[in-house]
Amino acid sequence: MIKYYDTRSNLSEPLPFREVVLQGIAPGGGLFVPESLPAIGPAEIRDLGDMPYWERAAFIYQRFELGLPEERIREICRRAYGDNFNDEDVAVVREVDGWSDAGPFFFLELWHGPTLAFKDMALQCMPLFFSEALENAHAEGRQETDKLILVATSGDTGVAALNGYADRPHVKIMVCYPSGGVSAVQERQMTTQAGGNLTVVAVEGDFDACQRSVKAVFADQAFAARLAGDFGLSLSSANSINWGRLLPQIVYYFSAYADMVKREALQMGDRLDICVPSGNFGDILGAYYAKLMGLPAGRLVCASNTNNILSDFFATGVYDISSRCLVKTASPSMDILISSNLERLLFAVTRDGERVRGWMKDLAEKGVFRVDDATLAALRRDFSGDWVGTDVCLKAIGDVFEQDGYLMDPHTAVAWEVARRHKGEAPMLIVSTAHWSKFPADVIRGLRGLAPEAPLGEDEFELVADLDRLDPGSVGAAVVRSIQGRPVRFDKQVPAGAEPLESAIREWLSAQV
């Protein structure tokens, strides 16, 4: 069975998958990583093309030796990737060929799930594995294993986590988002979510302030003791810091490659470059793990918005938040300065928990760390980075629709523009992370050639109806219409910091007793 260490070498003994998915974060603040990765060979990748998506996922999960019977893994994947997705392919590869000078581009559409964003690819599946682990723990008499899942979100993770964990036994979930830092549609999705075991809190400040507040709660041992004593709960996470969230993100890169081979867009073994819009770094890290496992991937291009700390890091080896302020952009799910999953990449290229721990300590205390030249060279063998300002992002939305009739959301537009700049001879796969209907105001600005923040005179829900005429029958528009009529259930707002958030948690849990 594959077991898991942590990135900061604070774990005395490796743990099985069941334990790491329940714990979320390793002791001392590190992230769980597998002691080894399974290999997926060319013939196996080709064979994936003849399977439905759920079976592709089950095949790869089985190779990770999750400690569950094969048929149980297949049953979970069948449930996770079924009628809850609006396309039977689940992770849809779409060729867009409007730029003959650059050759075709391929979009990997990861937004066909119930909340219209790539987070559904993991969060329709992870809660099922999480619940399985909890049920097994309870069957063993470990009653202390009821969980409070605490999530910081820049938009899409929170929506998908609430949907995935709603009304699951032995689980409560609180989602925290930056006040004013998500789109109106994302906010409405969260604040109207049904379920008796969940709540939503707006945190004053930007996403990094929200994420720091959540991490501070996880680090507060006294609060953990009170949570266990008063409510019988321990903390866990549904962010991509949880390995259970990251593992499903490996699958869709193998799936996309298999689809492209089957349709003869690639020959088996051909290199495929991949461009991913990235904020917290988990999505592109999934591509890197897939490459280590045998996926014939070439360059992994990390696309950033104006908060371009990742592209600067891959250029210089310096990760510096000390002199930066987070900038609000048209792609809010990428408005992040502290990219948590970068820690896993640093461990993967160094295998040195002490050095990783030192870098993370420098980041926490000084706001900056610098990797050595050998580590930077290792990173550059696979990764490059570039960034796009909001004005260019919006222009890309308009240009692509005009030339090819393809409607993109702002996050996909960032990736498109970076991919266009970095396109080489190999085919380029662009990861499309969200449906346009979640960000209608900026999509309209892009289509109309308006400046960022230009007033539109309509609310976002009216704009979705306008855009639906350009993309008739869009499932995204139908989903947005359905949430528009739902009553708002949650309107609590708290200051940033561990203490206000802990107070909100206690208040909510006390009201449920």
C-alpha positions in Angstrom: 0.0 0.0 0.0 1.3 3.5 -0.9 1.7 5.5 2.2 2.2 9.2 2.8 4.9 11.4 4.3 4.7 15.2 4.8 6.6 17.9 3.0 8.3 19.3 6.2 9.4 15.9 7.6 7.5 16.3 10.8 5.8 12.9 10.5 7.4 10.0 12.4 5.6 7.3 10.5 3.9 7.3 7.1 0.1 7.2 7.0 -2.3 5.4 4.7 -4.6 7.2 2.3 -7.6 6.9 4.7 -5.8 8.8 7.4 -4.4 11.6 5.2 -7.8 12.3 3.6 -9.3 12.7 7.0 -6.5 14.8 8.5 -6.1 17.1 5.5 -3.0 18.9 6.9 0.1 17.1 8.3 1.3 17.9 11.8 3.4 21.0 11.9 1.6 22.5 8.9 3.1 20.4 6.1 1.2 18.7 3.3 0.9 15.0 2.7 2.7 13.5 -0.3 2.9 9.9 -1.5 6.1 8.0 -0.8 6.0 6.9 -4.4 3.9 7.4 -7.5 2.5 4.5 -9.6 3.6 4.3 -13.3 1.0 4.4 -16.1 2.4 3.0 -19.4 1.6 3.9 -23.0 -0.6 0.9 -23.6 -2.6 1.7 -20.4 -3.0 5.3 -21.5 -4.3 4.2 -24.9 -6.7 1.8 -23.3 -8.2 4.6 -21.2 -9.6 6.0 -24.4 -12.1 3.2 -24.6 -13.4 3.7 -21.1 -16.0 6.1 -19.7 -14.5 8.8 -17.4 -15.6 7.1 -14.2 -13.7 4.0 -15.2 -10.6 6.0 -16.1 -10.7 7.5 -12.6 -11.2 4.2 -10.9 -8.3 2.7 -12.8 -5.9 5.4 -11.7 -7.2 5.5 -8.1 -6.7 1.7 -7.9 -3.0 2.2 -8.8 -2.6 4.5 -5.8 -3.5 1.6 -3.5 -6.2 3.4 -1.5 -6.9 0.5 0.9 -10.4 -0.1 -0.5 -11.7 -3.1 -2.5 -11.6 -2.6 -6.3 -15.3 -2.8 -6.7 -15.9 -0.2 -3.9 -13.6 2.2 -5.7 -15.4 1.6 -9.0 -18.8 2.2 -7.3 -17.6 5.5 -5.8 -16.3 6.7 -9.2 -19.5 5.6 -10.9 -21.5 7.8 -8.4 -19.0 10.7 -8.6 -18.9 11.0 -12.4 -22.4 10.3 -13.6 -25.6 12.2 -14.3 -24.4 15.0 -12.1 -22.2 16.1 -15.1 -24.0 17.6 -18.1 -21.7 15.9 -20.6 -21.1 12.2 -20.7 -17.4 12.8 -21.4 -17.2 14.7 -18.0 -13.8 16.2 -18.8 -14.4 17.4 -22.4 -11.6 18.1 -24.9 -12.6 20.6 -27.5 -10.5 21.7 -30.4 -10.6 25.4 -31.4 -8.8 25.9 -34.7 -9.3 29.6 -35.5 -5.6 30.5 -35.6 -4.0 28.8 -38.5 -0.6 30.4 -37.9 -0.3 28.8 -34.5 -2.1 25.5 -35.3 -5.0 24.1 -33.3 -5.4 24.6 -29.6 -7.3 22.2 -27.4 -9.4 23.3 -24.4 -9.9 20.8 -21.5 -13.3 21.9 -20.3 -13.6 21.0 -16.6 -16.8 22.9 -15.9 -19.5 20.4 -16.8 -20.2 19.5 -13.2 -23.0 20.8 -10.9 -21.3 24.0 -9.8 -19.8 24.9 -13.2 -16.1 24.9 -12.2 -13.1 22.5 -12.3 -13.4 22.0 -8.5 -16.3 19.6 -9.2 -13.9 17.1 -10.7 -12.4 16.6 -7.3 -15.3 17.6 -5.0 -17.9 15.3 -6.5 -15.5 12.4 -5.7 -13.5 13.4 -2.6 -16.5 13.6 -0.3 -17.4 10.0 -1.2 -13.9 8.7 -0.2 -14.0 11.0 2.9 -17.3 9.5 4.0 -16.0 6.0 3.3 -13.1 6.6 5.6 -15.3 8.1 8.3 -17.7 5.2 8.1 -14.9 2.8 8.5 -13.5 4.7 11.4 -16.9 4.7 13.2 -17.2 1.0 12.5 -13.9 0.6 14.4 -15.4 2.5 17.3 -13.4 5.7 16.7 -16.2 8.1 17.6 -13.8 11.1 17.9 -13.5 11.1 14.1 -16.6 13.3 13.3 -15.2 16.2 11.2 -15.6 19.9 10.8 -14.4 20.8 7.3 -13.1 24.3 7.3 -12.5 25.8 3.9 -11.0 29.1 2.6 -12.1 29.8 -0.9 -11.5 32.4 -3.6 -14.8 31.3 -5.1 -15.1 28.0 -6.8 -13.7 25.6 -4.1 -16.3 26.8 -1.6 -19.2 26.3 -4.0 -18.1 22.8 -4.9 -17.3 21.8 -1.4 -20.7 22.8 -0.1 -22.4 20.9 -2.9 -20.2 17.8 -2.4 -20.5 17.6 1.4 -24.1 18.8 2.0 -25.9 16.5 4.4 -23.2 13.9 4.6 -23.2 12.0 8.0 -20.5 12.7 10.6 -19.5 15.9 8.7 -20.1 19.6 9.2 -18.6 22.2 6.8 -17.9 25.9 7.1 -16.8 27.8 4.0 -15.1 31.2 4.4 -14.7 33.6 1.4 -13.2 37.1 1.1 -16.0 39.7 1.4 -16.3 41.4 -2.0 -13.7 39.0 -3.5 -15.9 36.6 -5.4 -18.4 37.2 -8.2 -22.0 37.8 -7.4 -22.9 34.4 -9.0 -20.3 32.6 -6.9 -21.5 34.3 -3.7 -25.1 33.4 -4.5 -24.2 29.8 -5.1 -22.6 29.6 -1.7 -25.1 31.7 0.4 -28.1 29.8 -0.9 -26.7 26.3 -0.7 -29.1 23.8 0.9 -28.0 21.4 3.6 -28.4 21.1 7.4 -24.7 20.6 8.1 -23.2 23.6 6.5 -22.7 27.4 6.9 -20.9 30.2 5.0 -19.0 33.2 6.4 -17.6 36.2 4.6 -14.2 37.3 6.0 -13.1 40.9 5.7 -10.1 41.5 3.5 -8.7 39.6 0.5 -8.3 35.9 -0.1 -4.9 35.7 1.5 -6.3 37.2 4.7 -9.1 34.7 4.6 -6.7 31.8 4.0 -4.4 33.0 6.8 -7.4 33.1 9.2 -8.3 29.5 8.4 -4.7 28.3 8.7 -4.5 30.0 12.0 -7.5 28.1 13.3 -5.9 24.8 12.2 -2.8 25.8 14.1 -4.6 26.6 17.3 -4.2 23.5 19.5 -6.3 25.0 22.3 -9.2 25.5 20.0 -8.8 22.0 18.6 -9.1 20.7 22.2 -12.3 22.7 22.8 -13.8 21.6 19.5 -13.2 18.0 20.4 -14.4 18.4 24.0 -17.5 20.5 23.4 -18.7 19.2 20.1 -16.9 15.9 19.4 -15.3 17.3 16.2 -11.8 17.5 14.7 -10.8 19.8 11.8 -10.2 18.7 8.3 -10.0 20.5 4.9 -11.5 20.3 1.5 -9.0 22.7 -0.1 -6.3 21.2 -2.4 -4.0 21.1 0.6 -5.8 17.9 1.2 -4.3 15.1 -0.9 -7.9 13.7 -1.4 -8.6 16.9 -3.4 -5.4 16.8 -5.4 -5.5 13.1 -6.5 -8.6 13.5 -8.7 -6.8 16.4 -10.5 -4.2 13.9 -11.9 -6.9 11.9 -13.6 -8.2 14.4 -16.1 -4.8 14.9 -17.7 -4.5 11.2 -18.5 -8.1 11.3 -19.7 -7.5 14.3 -22.0 -4.4 12.7 -23.6 -6.2 9.4 -24.1 -9.1 11.3 -25.8 -6.7 13.1 -28.1 -4.9 9.9 -29.1 -8.3 8.2 -29.8 -9.3 11.1 -32.1 -5.9 11.1 -33.7 -5.0 14.6 -32.6 -1.9 12.9 -31.1 0.1 9.8 -31.7 0.8 7.8 -28.6 4.0 9.1 -27.1 3.8 12.6 -28.7 4.5 15.5 -26.4 1.6 17.5 -25.2 2.2 21.0 -23.7 -0.2 22.1 -21.0 -1.2 25.6 -19.9 -3.1 26.0 -16.7 -4.5 29.2 -15.1 -3.1 28.9 -11.6 -3.5 30.6 -8.2 -3.1 28.0 -5.5 -1.1 25.8 -7.8 -3.0 22.5 -7.3 -4.4 22.2 -10.8 -1.0 22.4 -12.6 0.6 20.3 -9.9 -1.8 17.5 -10.9 -0.3 17.8 -14.4 3.2 17.5 -13.0 2.3 14.4 -11.0 0.7 12.9 -14.1 4.0 13.6 -16.0 6.0 11.9 -13.3 3.7 8.9 -13.6 4.2 8.5 -17.4 2.0 11.1 -19.2 3.9 12.3 -22.3 3.6 16.0 -21.2 6.1 18.6 -22.3 6.1 22.1 -21.0 3.8 22.9 -18.1 3.0 26.6 -18.5 1.7 28.4 -15.4 -0.6 31.2 -16.4 -1.1 34.0 -13.8 -3.1 37.2 -13.7 -1.8 40.5 -12.4 -1.0 38.7 -9.1 2.0 37.2 -10.9 4.0 35.9 -8.0 4.3 32.4 -9.6 5.6 33.6 -13.0 8.1 35.8 -11.1 9.1 32.7 -9.0 9.8 30.5 -12.0 11.8 33.3 -13.5 14.0 34.2 -10.5 13.7 31.5 -7.8 12.5 34.1 -5.4 9.0 34.0 -3.8 8.4 37.4 -2.3 5.1 38.6 -0.9 6.7 41.1 1.4 6.3 44.1 -0.9 3.1 43.1 -2.8 -0.5 43.8 -2.3 -3.1 41.5 -3.7 -4.8 43.0 -6.7 -8.5 42.4 -7.5 -8.8 41.2 -11.1 -11.4 39.8 -13.5 -10.2 36.3 -12.6 -10.8 36.3 -8.8 -10.2 32.6 -8.3 -6.5 33.3 -9.1 -6.3 36.4 -6.9 -3.9 34.6 -4.5 -0.3 35.4 -3.4 0.3 32.4 -1.1 0.2 29.3 -3.4 -0.1 26.5 -0.9 0.6 23.6 -3.3 3.9 25.0 -4.4 5.2 23.4 -1.2 4.5 20.0 -2.7 6.4 20.8 -5.9 9.4 22.0 -3.8 9.4 18.7 -2.0 9.1 16.7 -5.2 12.2 18.3 -6.8 14.3 18.3 -3.6 13.0 15.3 -1.5 14.3 17.4 1.4 11.7 18.2 4.1 14.2 20.3 6.2 14.8 22.6 3.3 11.1 22.9 2.5 10.4 23.6 6.2 13.0 26.3 6.2 11.6 28.0 3.1 8.1 27.9 4.5 9.4 29.4 7.8 11.0 32.2 5.9 7.8 32.9 4.0 5.8 33.0 7.2 8.2 35.1 9.1 9.9 37.3 6.4 7.4 37.2 3.6 10.0 35.8 1.2 12.2 32.8 0.4 14.7 32.0 -2.2 15.5 28.5 -3.6 19.0 27.5 -4.5 20.2 27.5 -8.2 20.0 23.7 -8.5 16.4 23.7 -7.3 15.5 26.5 -9.7 17.1 24.6 -12.6 15.1 21.5 -11.7 11.9 23.5 -11.6 12.6 25.1 -15.0 13.0 21.7 -16.6 9.3 21.3 -16.5 7.7 24.7 -15.6 7.6 28.1 -17.1 5.3 31.0 -16.2 3.8 34.1 -17.7 1.0 36.5 -16.7 -1.8 38.6 -18.3 -3.3 41.9 -17.1 -7.0 42.3 -16.9 -7.3 44.5 -20.0 -5.5 41.8 -22.1 -7.6 39.1 -20.5 -10.8 40.8 -21.4 -9.6 41.5 -25.0 -8.8 37.8 -25.4 -12.5 36.9 -24.5 -13.7 39.2 -27.3 -11.0 38.1 -29.8 -11.6 34.4 -29.4 -15.4 34.7 -29.6 -15.1 36.9 -32.7 -12.7 34.5 -34.5 -14.1 31.2 -33.4 -17.4 31.6 -31.7 -16.0 30.1 -28.5 -17.0 31.8 -25.3 -14.5 31.8 -22.4 -14.6 32.8 -18.8 -11.8 35.2 -17.6 -9.6 32.5 -16.0 -9.6 30.5 -19.2 -8.9 33.7 -21.1 -5.7 34.2 -19.0 -4.6 30.7 -19.9 -5.5 31.2 -23.6 -3.4 34.4 -23.9 -0.4 32.8 -22.2 -0.7 29.6 -24.3 -0.8 31.7 -27.5 2.5 33.4 -26.5 4.2 30.1 -25.6 2.8 27.8 -28.3 5.6 25.7 -29.9 5.5 22.8 -32.3 3.7 20.5 -29.8 -0.1 20.6 -29.4 -1.1 22.8 -26.5 -3.9 21.8 -24.1 -5.5 24.8 -22.3 -7.3 24.0 -19.1 -10.6 25.8 -19.0 -11.5 26.0 -15.3 -15.0 27.6 -15.2 -18.0 28.3 -17.3 -18.5 31.9 -18.5 -21.9 32.2 -16.7 -20.0 32.5 -13.3 -18.4 35.8 -14.4 -20.9 37.4 -16.8 -19.9 41.1 -16.1 -16.3 40.7 -17.2 -17.3 38.4 -20.1 -19.6 41.2 -21.4 -16.9 43.7 -21.0 -14.6 41.5 -23.1 -17.2 41.1 -25.8 -18.0 44.8 -25.9 -14.4 46.0 -25.8 -15.0 47.8 -22.5 -12.4 48.7 -19.9 -12.1 46.7 -16.7 -14.7 47.9 -14.1 -16.7 49.8 -16.8 -20.3 50.1 -15.4 -22.8 48.0 -17.2 -26.1 49.1 -15.7 -27.4 45.5 -15.1 -26.8 43.0 -12.4 -24.9 39.8 -13.1 -28.0 37.7 -13.4 -29.5 39.9 -16.1 -26.2 39.7 -17.9 -26.2 35.9 -17.9 -29.5 36.1 -19.8 -27.9 38.5 -22.4 -25.0 36.1 -22.9 -27.3 33.1 -23.1 -28.4 34.5 -26.5 -24.8 34.1 -27.8 -24.5 30.6 -26.4 -28.1 29.4 -26.6 -29.1 26.5 -24.5 -26.1 26.9 -22.2 -26.4 24.6 -19.2 -24.5 27.3 -17.2 -27.2 29.9 -17.8 -29.8 27.3 -16.7 -27.9 26.7 -13.4 -27.5 30.4 -12.7 -31.3 30.9 -13.3 -32.0 28.2 -10.8 -29.9 29.7 -8.0 -31.3 33.2 -8.6 -34.6 32.2 -7.1 -33.2 30.4 -4.0 -33.4 32.2 -0.7 -30.2 33.5 0.9 -29.5 31.5 4.0 -26.2 33.0 5.1 -25.1 36.6 5.5 -22.6 36.5 8.4 -19.4 38.6 8.0 -16.4 38.6 10.4 -13.1 40.3 10.7 -10.0 38.5 9.5 -8.1 36.5 12.2 -8.3 33.2 14.1 -10.3 34.6 17.0 -13.3 36.0 15.1 -13.5 32.9 13.0 -13.3 30.6 16.0 -16.0 32.6 17.7 -18.2 32.2 14.6 -17.6 28.4 14.5 -18.5 28.1 18.2 -21.7 30.2 17.7 -22.8 28.1 14.8 -22.1 24.8 16.4 -23.8 25.8 19.6 -26.9 26.7 17.7 -27.0 23.3 16.1 -26.8 21.3 19.4 
